[in-house]
Amino acid sequence: MKVKAFALLGCLLFCYVYLLLIRLLGRGRNDEFVFHWNTPFWMFVSCLIGVFVIWAVRRRFRLLNAETSSRWRDFLILVSLIPLNTILLCFFAIAHKVFAYGKPHGWFELSLTYLVNLIPQTVVGFSCIAYFHFSALDALRERLALAQRARDDARLKLLQEQIDPHFLFNNLNVLSMLIERDPTEAGEFLERFADLYRYVLRAREVEFVPLAEELAFAKDYLFLIGQRFGPAFDVAWEQGPDLPADCATVPAALQGLLENVVKHNEGSRANPLRVRIRVTQDTLTVENERRPKRVATATDGTGLKNLRERYAPLTARPIEIEQDDQRFRVTLPLLRVAA
């Protein structure tokens, strides 16, 4: 409010100084100095009308805002309003004088009146447009900062979810048993376990990863799950042989979906839970039978919400979730990046 009040006072002061200067410059040697103190006030009012027109057009057509598609186009549209405002205001001023005094204006006087009014309209109009421009930049910076904080929070949540103490301790127990039973298999388990956590740590620093890396990471995760639960989960892969090399996805997206399958469903050696992973030219789908555990695991849907937030800045295509009593299916859009 203080800034706006100072801007109004500054505009009023400018109108008085400007008209006083014009009166002094146009005064002849023998002319009596006459200055009408209410004239700058009416010029001030005309400047406010010009600002209102610019503001109304900007708001009506969403010009020079944080979501604008062409800042230069919006700038030129608003600047073009300045001479149009001046013509309109001069028309009313001249009509008032003709009505009051009954004297028509010559072309010289008309042109002089237009130029006298154009200068303050230009100063005030450009000041208004500059204010809109820098306000939009500030809003854009704030949105980018909020988006960056959201991405940072998502990465932190991702790291916290993946480096789960229960997951860590369970796999260390499996590793301990394998060391006693089969040192060779224990070595492979430890190597994949290290690769998995190395991938998770790297995922904090990038927005997306090549699809091939994500699939390899998911296979390492499934290997650990297989060592822990045995054949309780029957995972089948459906993948074409000629996937584009520029396909990508957000880090640990597939692993997160597989983790949800293990977390919320029950499988056994006698009756394994069927899971299907389909990879096409544009999508990555995880589909599983719905077989809820007898003791349901608490969930608030933050995993899928977090996944949506991580995809939102990268693509306009949504994550599709389909479910019924028998199936649960999540389809992720694949990203296309420069190879």
N, C-alpha and C positions, 0 to 999 in steps of 0.2 A: 504493500500500500504506500509506503514512503517513497519508493522509486516512482510509482505512478504519479503521486502528488508533485514530486520534484519535476517530473517530465511535463506535467500540465503548467506548472509555474514557469518552467523554462520556455515552453512554447509561447505563453502569453507575453513574457518579457521579450522574446525574439520578435514577436509581432510589433510591439511598441518601438523597439530599437530600429527595426527594419523600416517602418513607415516614417519614423522621425528622420532617419538618414535620407530616405527618398525626398522628404519635404525640404530638407536642407540643401540637397543637391539640385533640386528643381527650382529653388528660390532665386529670383533675379536680384540685381543689386538694389533696385528701388522698390522691390516687392515687400509688402508687409508680411511678417512671419505669422502665419495662422496654422494652428495644429488642432485638429478635432480629436480630443482624447478618447472618444468612443469608437473612432474608426478602427484602431488596432484590435479592439474587443471583437468587432464584427468579423475582422479577418481571422482572429483566433477561433471564433465559432465556425467559420468556413473551413479552417484547417481541421477542426474536430470532425466536421461532416465528411471531409475527404478521408480521414483516418477510419471513420466508421464504415465508409463504403469499402475500403480496402480490407478491413477486418471481416465484414459480412461476406464478401466474395471469397476470401480465403477460407472462412469457415464453411460456407455453402459447398465449395468444390474441393475441400480438403487440400488446399495448396500449402506448400512449405510447412508440412508437419513431419513427424518422425517417420511416417510410412510412405512418404512421397516417392514416386518412381522416377521423377525427373525434376531435380531442384532448379536447373536453369530454365526450364519451361515455366515452372511456377513463378520464378523470379520475374521473367519477362512479362507474364500475364499481369502480375500485380503492378509492375512499373508502368505498363501501358494505361493503367487506370488513372495515373496522376494527371496527364494532359486532358483526359476525358472529364475528370472531376473539375478541373480548372475551367473548361469550356462551359460545363453545366452551371457552375457557381457564378461565372461571369455573366452568363445569360440572365440569371435571376437578378444579379446586381444591376445590370444595364436596364432590364425591364422595370426594376423599381425606380431607377432615376428618370426614365422616360415617363413613367406613370406619375411620378411626383413633380417633375419639372417641365415635362412636355417637350423636351429638347431631344431630337434624334442625335445619335453619335456618328461621327465620321469614322472612316476606316483607320485613320491614324490613332484616334482616341480609343477605338475598340482594341486595336493591337496593343497599345500601351497598357490598357487595363488588363488585358490577358497576360502580358509579360509580368506586370507587377504582381498579379495573383499567382502566376506559375512558380515563381521563385520560392515563396513560403510553402506552397503545396509540395514542391519537389523536396525541400529540406525535411519537412515533416513526414512526407510519404516515404522517403528513403530511410528515415530514422525508424519508422514503424515497420517497414519490411526487414530492416536489419535486426530489429528486436525479434520478429517472428523467426528469422533465420537462425539466430543464435539460441533462441528458446528451443527450436526443433533440434538443433545439435546437442543441446544439454539433455533433452529428453531421450535422444538416440543414445548418447553416452550412458545415461542412466539405465536404459533398457539393455544395452550391451553388458554393463556391469552386473545387472541382475541375472542375465543369461549366463555370464561367466561364473557367477557365484552358484547358480543352479547346477552348471556342469561340474564345478568343483565338488559341490555337495553330492552329486550323483556318483562321481568317481570315488569319493570317500566312502559312500554307502556301498559301492561295488566292492571296494577293498575290504570293508568290514564284513560284508556278507560272504566273500570268498574265503577270507582267512578266519573262518569260524573255529573257535577253540575245539568244539565237539568234532568237527570234521578233521581237524589236525590230530587230536588225540586218538580218534578212531583209526585213522590211517597209520599212526605210529604203532598202535597195538597190532594192526595187521602186519606191518613191517617186522615187528618183533617176532611174531609167530613164523613169518616166512624165513627169517634168518635162521631159526632153529630147524625148520623143516626143509627148506630148499634155498641155499645161499645164492644160487644163480638166479632164481626167480625173484629173490629179495633184491638183488642188484638191479634188475629191470624195473621192479616196483619203485625203488628209490630214485632211479633216473627219471622215470615219468613223473614221479611226485615232485622232484625238483623242477622239471620243465613246466609243470602246471603252475607252481608258485612264481617262477620266473616270468611267465606270461602274464599272470595277474598283476605283478608289480609293474611291468612295462605298460599295462593297460591304463594306468593312471595318467600317462603322459600323452596319449593319442586319442583322437576322436573316433577313428575307425581303423580296422585291420583288414588285410586281404582275406577273402573267404577261405582260401586254402589253409591259412594259419589258424583260423577259428575252427575249422573242421578237425585239424590235427590236434588242437587243444581239447576239443570235445572228446576225441577218441582217447586221449590220455586220461581224461576224467572218467570215461566209461570203463577203462581198464582198472582204475582204482576201485570203482563201484563193483566191478566183477570180482575183484579179489576179496572184497568185503562181504558181498551178499551172494556170491556164486551165481548160478543161472537164474536168479529170481527175476531178472529183467531181460526180456527177449527184445533186443534192439535190432531193427532192420533198416538198412540204408537204401534209399532210392535216389540215385545220382546219375545224371547224364554224363557221358564221356567228354563232351565238348563244351564245358562251361566257359563263359568269357573270362579272360584273365583279369579284367578290370572290376570284377565283382568284389564287394567288400561288405562288412557289417560292423556294428559297434562291438567292442571287445567283450568277450565272455557272455554274449547274448544267448548263444546256443547252450552253453554250459548252464546258464541260469535257468533255462526252460527245463533242461534235464534234471537239474537239482530239485525243481518243483515237483517233477514226476516222482522222484524217489522220496521226497519229503512227505507227500500227501497220499501216496498210493501204496498198496501192499502187494508184494509178489512173493512167490515161494518156488522152491525147486520143483515141486510137483505141479504147480500151476503158475508159471511165470507170467508176469505182466507184459503184454505186447506193446512195444513202442515203435513208431515209424518216423524216420527222419527223411523228408523229401527235399531235394535241392533241384530247383528249376532255373531257367534263365533269369528270372526276376524275383523269386521268392525262396524262403527257407521255412519249412513247416515241420513242426513237431506235433505228432498226434499220439495219444495214448488211451488205453482203456481207463475207465473210471472205476477204481476199486479202492474206495477210501479205507484208511486204516481204522481198526476198531476203536483205538483211542485217537481221535482227530487231533491233528497238529494245528495249533492256533495260527491264524493268518489274517492279515489286514490288507492284503493285496498290494503291499508296497513294492514287491518285486516287479510286477508288470507295470505299475505306475512309474517306477524308476526307469524301466526300459522305454516306456513311451517318452519320458522327458529327455532321454538320451538320443532318441531318434528324431524328435521334433525339430531341432535346428538343422538336421542333415537332409531331410526329405519331407515332402508334403503328403506322401503316401502313408496311410495309417497302418498300425498293427491290427490284424484281424484276429478276434477271439471267438471261437464257436464251441459250444458245449451242449450236451444233453445228458441223459441218464447213463449212456454207455460210453461216450467219447468226450475227450477234451482236446481241442486243436488250437494251436497258435501259429499264425503265419506272419513272418517278418519280411518286409520288403528288402531286397538286396540293393545296396548302393552301387553306383557306377562312378568310379574314379579314374583319373588318368593313369594309364599303365606306366 
